[in-house]
Amino acid sequence: MTNPPHFKGFRPIGLPEANNPVVLNYEEYEAIRLSDFECYGQVEASRIMEISRPTYARIYESARGKIAQAFVLGKAIVFEGGKVYFDSEWYSCNSCGCFFNHPEKEEEIRNCTLCGSTDIEQYSEDNPQINMEDICICPKCGVEKAHTPGTPCRNEICPECNCLMIREGAPHQHRMRNRNCNIR
């Protein structure tokens, strides 16, 4: 897979916000994209994904079932996780905490795609500062909370001190720990 979807998911129109979205893994998204958008057969799509045809069929059927569930029950669809490798380079912004990719390898990346800051660094699995856990942490009091799929930690509020939380292991976490927060 070259890149993940350029959006986080979908929500039904006209229904109240639900907290139990259908989670579509990236490999399920890729199977739907290859078969239903690019119109590849299962054999061709399984070769592109470098998996067996029976494995592809299971992933594709799982994705279709999840999409049907979301449509019939009016649930949101969130894209995340799964066993995938992205070809493009990833970066993190030390100013806003955004993680973003850079598919145009021949062009140099200079700014965060979200806030425009030049304080960015290339993501590396070998970098011990960047260890994406599924935990949100309060930069003021240190309270930890399980990450809610589909909701960025920066949109979560600490239950103890009402500060906006950050993702544990984010590259800017160590600098944010002793700062006062913006109370909502």
N, C-alpha and C positions, 0 to 999 in steps of 0.2 A: 504494500500500500504506500503510495507516494505521500499523501497527506490525509489527516482526519477531515471530517466535514468542516466547512468554514462557519458552522453555526453549532450551537449546543443541543438543539432539539426542537420540538414542536409542542404547541399547546392547543387544545380545542378552544374554539371561540364560543362564548356564551355560557360557559360553565364556571363555577367558582374554582379557584386555584386548589388543586389537590396535592397532598404531600406524598403520594405513592405513585410516582411516574413509572412507566414501563422503561426499563433500561435496555437499550439496544447496543450490544458490544460493537466495537469498531469492525471486527471481522464479519459480523452480521450485516452491518451497513455496507461493507465492501461487497458482500455477496449479492445484496439487493441492487447495488449500483452496477455491478458487472452483468447480472442476468436481466434485470428489468429496465435499466437505463441504457447500458451499452449493448444489450441484446446478444451477449455471448451465451452459448450453450454451457451446460454444466461441465463438460470435459474441458473446454477452452478456459472457462473461468477458474476451474480447479488448478489448471496449469499456471495461470497468471498468479494465483494466490499461493502457489507452490505447496498444495495439499492434495490428498487423494480425492477422487471423485466422490466416494461415499461420505467422506468427512465434509466436503463441500455441500453435498445434499443435506446433511444434518444441520449444518450452519444456516443454509438458505431456508430450510423449513422452520427452524427456530425463529429466524427473523420474520418470516411471513406470519407466523403465529402471534408473535409479539405485536406486530403492526395491526393485525386484525383485532387483537385484544384492546389495543389503544383506541382504534376506531369505534368498535362496538360499545365499549364501556366509557368512552369519552375521557381517556387518560392522556396525560402528556407523555411524550417520548423524549428520552434523554440519551445522548450518545456518550459512552465512556467505556473505558477498560477493554479487557479482552487480551488475546495473545497476538499482538501485531507489532510490526517494526515499520517506522516511518523513514522514508529515504531522505527527507529534508533535514537541515540543521535546525536546532532549537536554541532559543535564547531566553534569558530571564532579565527582567528589568528590576534594578535595585531600588528604584523610586516608587513604583506602584505595585510591584510583585507579580506583574503579568508574565506569563510564559507564552511565547509565540514562536512560530516556525518561520523559516526562510527558504521557500522552495526554489528561488532564483539563485542558484549557487554561484553564477558568474558575477552577480552584483553584490557589492559590499553592503552589509547592514550597518547603519549608523545610529538609528533612533528606535525607541520603543514604538511599536505599532499602536499602542493604546494611549499613552500619555505624551509621547514625543521626546522623552528624556534620552540623553546620550549615556546615562549611567547603566549600561547593559553589559551582560557577559554571556558567552556561549555556554549552553548547558552541556554538561559532561557527566556521565554516570560515575566517573572516577572522582568527581569533585565532592568531597565529604560535606561541604556546606549545603549542597542541594540534595536532599533526601526526602522525596515527596511521600509523606505518610498520609493516611486518611484521618488526620486529626487537625482540628482548628484550635488555636491557642490564643489567649488574651495577651497582648504585649505589655499590659500594665500589671495584672495580678497573676498571670501564669496559669489561669484555669484552662483545662483542656476539655474539649468536647468532640465527640465523633463527628466527622465530616458528613454532611447531608449531600448525597449525590444530586448533581444538578444545581446546587446553590454554592457559589464561591464563598470561601471563608470570610472574605472581606465584606460580605453582606450579612454575616452572622453577628449577633450582639452577645457579649459576655453576660451570662446570667448573674454574675456576682457584682460587676462594677459598670455595666452598660457600655463598655468600650467595644469598638469594632474589632473583630478577631482577625488573625492572619493564619495562613497555612503553616503548620509545623514543618520545619525543614526548608522553608523558603529562604533564598539567599539573603534577604534583608532582615530575617527574623532576629538575628543576634544584635542588629543595630536598633531594632524597634523595642526590644525588651524593656528598657528603662525610660522610654518616652511616655509622656502623658498622652492619654488618648483623646479623641474627639468624641465627647458624649453626645449621643443622639437625643 
